[in-house]
Amino acid sequence: MTFAAALTDDIVLRLLRKEDADEIAQAYSRNRQHLARWEPKRTEEFFTAAHQAGTAAAQLAQYEAGSGLPLVLAAGDRIVGRLNLSNIVRGPFQSASVGYWIDASQTGRGLATAALEALIAHSRDAIGLHRLEASVLPDNAASRRVLERTGFEPIGVAPAYLNIAGLWQDHLLTQRILY
């Protein structure tokens, strides 16, 4: 199963490729400050193509195993965001987790919303999932708006849920029932 969706005239949401590692490293480096408040603390190695190649290989192995769907937002060869479906669980649960980020130069264009809407449709129609979940820092207003616009509903708060920016931080838990 492959995935690709045109989000705008110049940006496509598509499956991660192993040859994207260098571009992903550049995208993370370019967005280091933009993402720092919303992500775990990163080592210097994280921002290298070698590290991103290892991460891409692991994510593509999860994709092949049916437990993940690693996507990139690409403007030609330039990576301008990520959208990942992870922890796909089958059986009676039929659920997965969603995570995403958009390049600082591309925010405010509706790309996260469009990408998430495309992933929701694919998760329901092609993968057969019943539910998607996403967690968000309570003060991440932009990400909360994306989740609200795409039909995610709050289901609770998880205290000290993830170590983000060097601190164990509470997260708002949300879900979207697909059918």
TORKOL-4160 file (C-alpha; in steps of 0.2 Angstrom, whole numbers, padded with zeros to 4 digits, m for minus):
179
<pt num="1" X="0000" Y="0000" Z="0000"/>
<pt num="2" X="0007" Y="0017" Z="m0005"/>
<pt num="3" X="0001" Y="0034" Z="m0001"/>
<pt num="4" X="0002" Y="0051" Z="m0010"/>
<pt num="5" X="m0009" Y="0066" Z="m0009"/>
<pt num="6" X="m0008" Y="0083" Z="m0017"/>
<pt num="7" X="m0010" Y="0096" Z="m0003"/>
<pt num="8" X="m0007" Y="0112" Z="m0014"/>
<pt num="9" X="m0001" Y="0115" Z="m0032"/>
<pt num="10" X="0017" Y="0114" Z="m0025"/>
<pt num="11" X="0016" Y="0102" Z="m0009"/>
<pt num="12" X="0013" Y="0084" Z="m0009"/>
<pt num="13" X="0010" Y="0072" Z="0006"/>
<pt num="14" X="0019" Y="0056" Z="0002"/>
<pt num="15" X="0027" Y="0041" Z="0009"/>
<pt num="16" X="0045" Y="0043" Z="0017"/>
<pt num="17" X="0059" Y="0037" Z="0006"/>
<pt num="18" X="0076" Y="0032" Z="0013"/>
<pt num="19" X="0084" Y="0044" Z="0001"/>
<pt num="20" X="0075" Y="0058" Z="0011"/>
<pt num="21" X="0087" Y="0057" Z="0025"/>
<pt num="22" X="0098" Y="0072" Z="0020"/>
<pt num="23" X="0083" Y="0083" Z="0017"/>
<pt num="24" X="0075" Y="0078" Z="0033"/>
<pt num="25" X="0091" Y="0083" Z="0042"/>
<pt num="26" X="0091" Y="0099" Z="0034"/>
<pt num="27" X="0072" Y="0102" Z="0038"/>
<pt num="28" X="0075" Y="0098" Z="0056"/>
<pt num="29" X="0090" Y="0110" Z="0057"/>
<pt num="30" X="0081" Y="0124" Z="0048"/>
<pt num="31" X="0067" Y="0122" Z="0060"/>
<pt num="32" X="0077" Y="0118" Z="0076"/>
<pt num="33" X="0070" Y="0134" Z="0086"/>
<pt num="34" X="0053" Y="0133" Z="0078"/>
<pt num="35" X="0051" Y="0115" Z="0085"/>
<pt num="36" X="0061" Y="0116" Z="0101"/>
<pt num="37" X="0046" Y="0120" Z="0112"/>
<pt num="38" X="0035" Y="0106" Z="0106"/>
<pt num="39" X="0048" Y="0091" Z="0104"/>
<pt num="40" X="0060" Y="0081" Z="0115"/>
<pt num="41" X="0077" Y="0089" Z="0118"/>
<pt num="42" X="0088" Y="0083" Z="0103"/>
<pt num="43" X="0106" Y="0078" Z="0103"/>
<pt num="44" X="0117" Y="0086" Z="0089"/>
<pt num="45" X="0118" Y="0069" Z="0081"/>
<pt num="46" X="0099" Y="0070" Z="0078"/>
<pt num="47" X="0101" Y="0084" Z="0065"/>
<pt num="48" X="0113" Y="0074" Z="0054"/>
<pt num="49" X="0109" Y="0064" Z="0039"/>
<pt num="50" X="0116" Y="0048" Z="0046"/>
<pt num="51" X="0104" Y="0049" Z="0061"/>
<pt num="52" X="0089" Y="0053" Z="0050"/>
<pt num="53" X="0094" Y="0038" Z="0038"/>
<pt num="54" X="0093" Y="0026" Z="0053"/>
<pt num="55" X="0076" Y="0034" Z="0059"/>
<pt num="56" X="0070" Y="0032" Z="0041"/>
<pt num="57" X="0075" Y="0014" Z="0040"/>
<pt num="58" X="0066" Y="0010" Z="0056"/>
<pt num="59" X="0050" Y="0019" Z="0051"/>
<pt num="60" X="0050" Y="0011" Z="0034"/>
<pt num="61" X="0052" Y="m0006" Z="0043"/>
<pt num="62" X="0037" Y="m0002" Z="0054"/>
<pt num="63" X="0028" Y="0003" Z="0038"/>
<pt num="64" X="0032" Y="m0014" Z="0030"/>
<pt num="65" X="0026" Y="m0023" Z="0046"/>
<pt num="66" X="0010" Y="m0013" Z="0045"/>
<pt num="67" X="0013" Y="m0004" Z="0062"/>
<pt num="68" X="0016" Y="0013" Z="0055"/>
<pt num="69" X="0014" Y="0025" Z="0040"/>
<pt num="70" X="0029" Y="0038" Z="0039"/>
<pt num="71" X="0025" Y="0053" Z="0028"/>
<pt num="72" X="0033" Y="0069" Z="0022"/>
<pt num="73" X="0026" Y="0085" Z="0016"/>
<pt num="74" X="0037" Y="0089" Z="0001"/>
<pt num="75" X="0039" Y="0104" Z="m0011"/>
<pt num="76" X="0049" Y="0096" Z="m0025"/>
<pt num="77" X="0064" Y="0088" Z="m0016"/>
<pt num="78" X="0063" Y="0100" Z="m0001"/>
<pt num="79" X="0055" Y="0092" Z="0015"/>
<pt num="80" X="0043" Y="0105" Z="0023"/>
<pt num="81" X="0035" Y="0094" Z="0036"/>
<pt num="82" X="0031" Y="0077" Z="0043"/>
<pt num="83" X="0015" Y="0067" Z="0047"/>
<pt num="84" X="0017" Y="0050" Z="0055"/>
<pt num="85" X="0004" Y="0037" Z="0059"/>
<pt num="86" X="0012" Y="0026" Z="0073"/>
<pt num="87" X="0008" Y="0012" Z="0085"/>
<pt num="88" X="m0005" Y="0005" Z="0073"/>
<pt num="89" X="m0015" Y="m0008" Z="0083"/>
<pt num="90" X="m0026" Y="m0021" Z="0075"/>
<pt num="91" X="m0039" Y="m0033" Z="0083"/>
<pt num="92" X="m0053" Y="m0025" Z="0092"/>
<pt num="93" X="m0044" Y="m0009" Z="0094"/>
<pt num="94" X="m0041" Y="m0004" Z="0076"/>
<pt num="95" X="m0032" Y="0012" Z="0082"/>
<pt num="96" X="m0016" Y="0022" Z="0079"/>
<pt num="97" X="m0007" Y="0038" Z="0085"/>
<pt num="98" X="m0004" Y="0053" Z="0074"/>
<pt num="99" X="0010" Y="0066" Z="0075"/>
<pt num="100" X="0015" Y="0080" Z="0064"/>
<pt num="101" X="0025" Y="0096" Z="0061"/>
<pt num="102" X="0026" Y="0110" Z="0048"/>
<pt num="103" X="0041" Y="0120" Z="0042"/>
<pt num="104" X="0041" Y="0137" Z="0050"/>
<pt num="105" X="0041" Y="0145" Z="0032"/>
<pt num="106" X="0025" Y="0135" Z="0028"/>
<pt num="107" X="0014" Y="0138" Z="0044"/>
<pt num="108" X="m0003" Y="0147" Z="0042"/>
<pt num="109" X="m0007" Y="0139" Z="0025"/>
<pt num="110" X="m0018" Y="0126" Z="0031"/>
<pt num="111" X="m0005" Y="0112" Z="0027"/>
<pt num="112" X="m0007" Y="0103" Z="0043"/>
<pt num="113" X="m0026" Y="0103" Z="0042"/>
<pt num="114" X="m0025" Y="0097" Z="0024"/>
<pt num="115" X="m0012" Y="0083" Z="0027"/>
<pt num="116" X="m0022" Y="0077" Z="0043"/>
<pt num="117" X="m0038" Y="0077" Z="0033"/>
<pt num="118" X="m0030" Y="0066" Z="0019"/>
<pt num="119" X="m0022" Y="0054" Z="0032"/>
<pt num="120" X="m0039" Y="0053" Z="0041"/>
<pt num="121" X="m0048" Y="0047" Z="0025"/>
<pt num="122" X="m0033" Y="0035" Z="0021"/>
<pt num="123" X="m0034" Y="0028" Z="0038"/>
<pt num="124" X="m0052" Y="0025" Z="0037"/>
<pt num="125" X="m0054" Y="0019" Z="0019"/>
<pt num="126" X="m0037" Y="0011" Z="0015"/>
<pt num="127" X="m0031" Y="0005" Z="0031"/>
<pt num="128" X="m0047" Y="0001" Z="0040"/>
<pt num="129" X="m0044" Y="0010" Z="0056"/>
<pt num="130" X="m0058" Y="0014" Z="0068"/>
<pt num="131" X="m0049" Y="0027" Z="0078"/>
<pt num="132" X="m0035" Y="0040" Z="0078"/>
<pt num="133" X="m0027" Y="0048" Z="0093"/>
<pt num="134" X="m0016" Y="0063" Z="0095"/>
<pt num="135" X="m0009" Y="0071" Z="0111"/>
<pt num="136" X="m0005" Y="0090" Z="0111"/>
<pt num="137" X="0003" Y="0102" Z="0124"/>
<pt num="138" X="m0011" Y="0112" Z="0131"/>
<pt num="139" X="m0003" Y="0129" Z="0126"/>
<pt num="140" X="0000" Y="0123" Z="0108"/>
<pt num="141" X="m0014" Y="0133" Z="0101"/>
<pt num="142" X="m0010" Y="0131" Z="0083"/>
<pt num="143" X="m0009" Y="0112" Z="0084"/>
<pt num="144" X="m0025" Y="0112" Z="0095"/>
<pt num="145" X="m0034" Y="0121" Z="0081"/>
<pt num="146" X="m0028" Y="0109" Z="0068"/>
<pt num="147" X="m0035" Y="0094" Z="0078"/>
<pt num="148" X="m0052" Y="0103" Z="0081"/>
<pt num="149" X="m0054" Y="0108" Z="0063"/>
<pt num="150" X="m0051" Y="0089" Z="0058"/>
<pt num="151" X="m0064" Y="0083" Z="0071"/>
<pt num="152" X="m0052" Y="0077" Z="0085"/>
<pt num="153" X="m0061" Y="0078" Z="0102"/>
<pt num="154" X="m0053" Y="0080" Z="0119"/>
<pt num="155" X="m0054" Y="0064" Z="0130"/>
<pt num="156" X="m0044" Y="0069" Z="0144"/>
<pt num="157" X="m0027" Y="0076" Z="0151"/>
<pt num="158" X="m0012" Y="0065" Z="0154"/>
<pt num="159" X="m0001" Y="0072" Z="0168"/>
<pt num="160" X="0018" Y="0072" Z="0165"/>
<pt num="161" X="0014" Y="0062" Z="0149"/>
<pt num="162" X="0029" Y="0066" Z="0138"/>
<pt num="163" X="0046" Y="0074" Z="0141"/>
<pt num="164" X="0046" Y="0089" Z="0129"/>
<pt num="165" X="0059" Y="0103" Z="0129"/>
<pt num="166" X="0067" Y="0094" Z="0144"/>
<pt num="167" X="0052" Y="0094" Z="0155"/>
<pt num="168" X="0039" Y="0081" Z="0159"/>
<pt num="169" X="0023" Y="0090" Z="0153"/>
<pt num="170" X="0005" Y="0087" Z="0154"/>
<pt num="171" X="m0004" Y="0083" Z="0137"/>
<pt num="172" X="m0022" Y="0085" Z="0131"/>
<pt num="173" X="m0027" Y="0068" Z="0124"/>
<pt num="174" X="m0038" Y="0069" Z="0109"/>
<pt num="175" X="m0046" Y="0056" Z="0097"/>
<pt num="176" X="m0056" Y="0055" Z="0081"/>
<pt num="177" X="m0068" Y="0041" Z="0078"/>
<pt num="178" X="m0067" Y="0036" Z="0060"/>
<pt num="179" X="m0083" Y="0025" Z="0058"/>
